[in-house]
Amino acid sequence: MGADRYLKYVNPVLFLVLLIQVVTGVAMALFEWEAVHELHETNGFILIAVAATHITLNRGWIGRMYFGKK
């Protein structure tokens, strides 16, 4: 399976995790709920893992765009 096939799944997950991170960040500013803080922290670790997967799957494109590698 090529990276493009995996990216069809990783990209929407990345968007969803990023959206949750933003919403919980705003909620933390508005409310003092412990559950929001826990969700934000846990989701942050998930965001790091999904973002690392996304970057790994796009390493060929990144190399071509920024480093001129073919």
Number of C-alpha atoms within 10 A of each C-alpha: 5 7 14 11 10 13 16 10 11 18 15 11 16 20 14 13 19 19 12 17 20 13 13 21 16 12 15 16 8 9 11 10 10 10 11 17 16 12 14 20 15 12 17 16 11 16 20 14 13 19 19 12 17 19 13 12 18 14 13 13 14 14 12 11 11 8 9 9 10 8
